[in-house]
Each structure stands twice: as C-alpha cells, then as structure tokens.
Amino acid sequence: MSRDRIDAVHLAWLDAMRTNDADALGRLVTEDAVLMPPHEALVVGRSAIIEWFAAVVRQARTADVKVSQREVIVAGNYGIERGSYVWTVSPAGGSPVELRGNFLAIHQQQFDGEWKLTRNIWNSTLPVGAGT
C-alpha cells in the first residue's frame, strides 16, 4: 500500500511539472522539504519551493518530463525513490531543450497517512556546457 501511495505522489509530481503548476508541486512536499537543484543553493521549505518552481517556469516552461530506471524502496515511514529523467523545457522565445539526469527523492509518511516528498536531489548526465 505504501508503494502505491509513493507512486501516486510521483505521478502527481510529474503532472505538476508538465502543467507548470508551482502550487500543485507545493502540495506534494513537506513543510520543511529540501530541494537540491544542480548548480544552485538549497531550496528549503514549501513556500520557497513554490517560489523556486514558479521562477523556473517563468524562464522555461516544461514541455514534457519522462522518468526511467525508477526504483522505490519503502523502509517504515520513509520511501526512497531513484531514477533517471529526461526533462524537456521550452525557454521563452527559444527552441525546446532536453535535459537528462538522475534523481534521488525521499518521501515521508505524514501523521495522517499521506506521503509527501521531503528531500529531492537531481543532477545532469549531459557533458558540461551541453545544457547542464
């Protein structure tokens, strides 16, 4: 059952990215969540994550995102998710750019039984200077 709930959060996260919806993304994270985007400072807390993603989509909107090689391990009240991604973004006035990389996400079961993302890190597998 826990795996199903983590999968649901995963799919909702991808939907929020595809629809460029920062508020929907924010509803999927814990209040003290931490994002660790490549080449940037930590993004700490739900409000900061919403603001960060809103700023990202003002610069380049998500055209698509796909995940492969995904695995999930559930250990008590935590779920660890690992995989690879292809994130296609369309910069304002530019051609689509395909970003590729790996991610590691930690989900935490809340007191009400709901699962939320509490930590997320991702990195590029593209050569330096190739849209990384």
N, C-alpha and C positions, 0 to 999 in steps of 0.2 A: 504493500500500500504506500509506503514512504517513497519508493522509487517512482510510482505513478504521480505522486504529488510534486516531486522534484522535476519530473518530465513536464508536467503542466506549467511549472514556473519557467522552465527552459523555453518552451514553446511561446509562452506569453512574452518573454524577454525578446525573442526573435520577432514576434509580431509588433512589439513596441518599437523596435529598431526599424522594421520595414515601413511602419506608418509614421516614423519620425516623431513619436509621441513621448516627450520627456516626462509628462505627468504619469503616463501608464508605466514607464520604466521605474519611476519613483515608488509606485505602489508595490513593486516587487522586491524592494530592498528593505533591510532592517534600518531602524533609525540611526544606528551607528555604523552602517555599511562603509566599506572602504573599496574604492576602485583604484587600480594601479595601471593607468594607461601608459603605453610606451612613450618615452621622451617627455614625460610630464610629471609634475608633482602629484602626490596622492590627492585623491578627491575623497573627502571624509564627510559622511553624514548624508541622509536622504535629501535635504534641501540643496546641498552642494552638488549632489549627483544630478538632480533635476536641472539645476542651472548649467552644469557642465554639458549635459547632453543637449540641452536647448541651444547652447552656444555652438556645439558641433554641427547641429543640423542647420544652423543659420549659415554656416560656411560651406557645407557639403551634405546634401540630403542622401539618405540611404536609398539606393535603388533596389538592392537585394542583399541578403545575407544567407549563407549556407554553412552548415556545420557537418563535419565528417569525423570519422575515427573517435566518436564520442563514447566515453565510458563513465559510469556513475558507480560510486561506492557509497553505501549507506553504513554509518557507524553510529548507532544510538541516535542522538538528536542532530547529527550533522550528516550532510551529504557532500561528497567531493565529486566534482564533475571536471573531466578533462576532455579536450578535443582540439580539432583543427577547424579553422574558419576561412571562408572567402567572403569578404565584405566589399560589395560594390557601392561606391559613393559617386555622386554627381556634384562636383563643385559648381557653385553659381557661375553661369556663363562658360562652363568648361565641359570637356568630354568626361564620360564615366571613367573612374579609376578603380582597379581591382586590388584590394589589399588582402594579403594572405598571412596567416599566422597560426599560433597555438594559444590556448587559454586554459586557465585553471580557475575554477569557481568553487566557493564553499557556501553551501546552503545550511540554514539553521532552522530547526523546527521551533515555532513560537509556542507560547503557553496555550494558545487557543487551538493548536494542532496544525496551523497553517505553516507552510515552508516559505522562507524568504532568503534571498541572496544576501550574504553578509560580507564576503570578500570576493574580489574578482581581479585577476591579472591577465594580461594578454601581451603577446609580442609578435613582431613581424618575422616571417621567414624569407622575406624578399631581400635581395642584396642591398647593402647600404646605398642610398641615393636613388633607389628604384621605387619611390613612393612610400618609403618606410616612415 
